Amino acid sequence: MADDTSKKNELPGWYAGGIEHIWRPYAQMKTATPPLPVTGTHGSRIVLSDGRELIDGMASWWTACHGYNHPHIRQAVERQLAAMPHVMFGGLAHEQPLTLAKRLAALLPGDLSRVFFSDSGSVAVEVAMKMAVQYWINRGVKGRHQFVAFKGGYHGDTTGAMAVSDTEDGMHTLFAGLLPQHHVVDLPDSDAHEASLDALLAQRAGDIAAIIVEPLVQGAGGMKFHDAVVLKRLRTLADKYDVLLIFDEIFTGFGRTGTMFACDAAEVVPDIVTLSKALTGGTLGLAATVASRKVFEAFWSDDPKKALMHGPSYMANALACAAANASLDLFEREPRLQQVTAISSALEQGLAPCRGMPGVKDVRVMGAIGVVEMDRIGDLDALRARFVEQGVFVRPFGNVIYLTPAFTIAPADLDALTRIIVTVVRERP
Ligand SMILES: Cc1ncc(COP(=O)(O)O)c(C=O)c1O
């Protein structure tokens, strides 16, 4: 490791011994800056082992929408821990997932009402893809194994999910040879792109199980926004050519774009939706793939071969479902969506000075997502370190610097985050 001995001596004992055995996410292990030692979190703060507190602009990869350690979620998890942390979901049912499934079905639009639980977003996408492919098989339609997905898209790091992400331009390029080929095309964000998707479907719908899209925001692919009309076009084309429509709301779900789900703003109901991230308010890993009645009915049969053959060991984990139920309580009891609206205005105002600065390509805001897109970011690690020096945790990637704060962030903390972004962008060579 590149850090010097004096610094290492200041690190807690658990860090120095353990770090040599950790393989970190998305990091060149030889050259990446060592990770910061964290001893606690609260609200929108990350506490480091040397006592420093960073203002958090990420909400832990967009999960901790109520801030960290919310007492209501913590108490719900503690209560559940005393009763039963986990029991397998095969052949057994218990209160928290059943309550959660009912609540999700009530919150989601249309008849999205059958909930399949899993443990991470990528797996929820795999399940959605299996549901879509088997939907056609169960209906006696052969050969529909392909998906339409979109350039700039990202749906996770597992093999199936990588294959419907942007394999040309995204972080999964290396694995193009491993992955099944799908149709990764332009979003129908113009008449020309709509016409070419229409032409593709006219020709190939017989091979295609579903269209999969991140509604309104392509997150990990570059924080790119599109208009609700794109989703309306997708629904129209999916209906015209009789293919399923999957919305991956793993990032956008639970208020991030300003409405509870992005599909609410677009007034479009997909056939399958995937949820994760903020589902538990950032407390525990949990994901859900929710199917419409039409999809579920294709599996409802006396024939065992028509069952969905999937079942993660930690499916419907009781602690995670308790956290998710508590998170939904908070959405009901506290003005989360109004908070998102306020954050949106603060992000607009706070990031506006970046507009027109040298090296800045675009500044955009949707809901509680604020983005400063640069022409390029040369040294990502150095930029990340600069933010830490300034007392904030902001983690740019690709060519974007962005904020996705907790919805409960104090206005002063949000102001500090945007001010520091403006300062750091201004000082860039
Ligand atoms: C839209 C979307 N889908 C799927 C995933 C994968 O989720 P996970 O990291 O929980 O596997 C992500 C993660 O960033 C995502 O943003």
Ligand as a Chemical Component Dictionary entry (heavy atoms), coordinates in Angstrom:
data_LIG
# 
_chem_comp.id                   LIG 
_chem_comp.type                 NON-POLYMER 
_chem_comp.pdbx_formal_charge   0 
_chem_comp.three_letter_code    LIG 
# 
loop_
_chem_comp_atom.comp_id 
_chem_comp_atom.atom_id 
_chem_comp_atom.alt_atom_id 
_chem_comp_atom.type_symbol 
_chem_comp_atom.charge 
_chem_comp_atom.model_Cartn_x 
_chem_comp_atom.model_Cartn_y 
_chem_comp_atom.model_Cartn_z 
_chem_comp_atom.pdbx_ordinal 
LIG C1 C1 C 0 -30.486 0.935  -11.934 1  
LIG C2 C2 C 0 -29.678 -0.089 -11.193 2  
LIG N1 N1 N 0 -29.970 -1.385 -11.352 3  
LIG C3 C3 C 0 -29.290 -2.343 -10.694 4  
LIG C4 C4 C 0 -28.247 -2.027 -9.839  5  
LIG C5 C5 C 0 -27.503 -3.111 -9.124  6  
LIG O1 O1 O 0 -27.823 -3.107 -7.771  7  
LIG P1 P1 P 0 -26.847 -3.822 -6.716  8  
LIG O2 O2 O 0 -25.610 -2.999 -6.662  9  
LIG O3 O3 O 0 -27.623 -3.795 -5.435  10 
LIG O4 O4 O 0 -26.604 -5.203 -7.212  11 
LIG C6 C6 C 0 -27.907 -0.688 -9.666  12 
LIG C7 C7 C 0 -26.782 -0.311 -8.811  13 
LIG O5 O5 O 0 -26.239 0.761  -8.868  14 
LIG C8 C8 C 0 -28.638 0.309  -10.361 15 
LIG O6 O6 O 0 -28.360 1.610  -10.236 16 
# 
loop_
_chem_comp_bond.comp_id 
_chem_comp_bond.atom_id_1 
_chem_comp_bond.atom_id_2 
_chem_comp_bond.value_order 
_chem_comp_bond.pdbx_ordinal 
LIG C1 C2 SING 1  
LIG C2 N1 SING 2  
LIG C2 C8 DOUB 3  
LIG N1 C3 DOUB 4  
LIG C3 C4 SING 5  
LIG C4 C5 SING 6  
LIG C4 C6 DOUB 7  
LIG C5 O1 SING 8  
LIG O1 P1 SING 9  
LIG P1 O2 DOUB 10 
LIG P1 O3 SING 11 
LIG P1 O4 SING 12 
LIG C6 C7 SING 13 
LIG C6 C8 SING 14 
LIG C7 O5 DOUB 15 
LIG C8 O6 SING 16 
# 
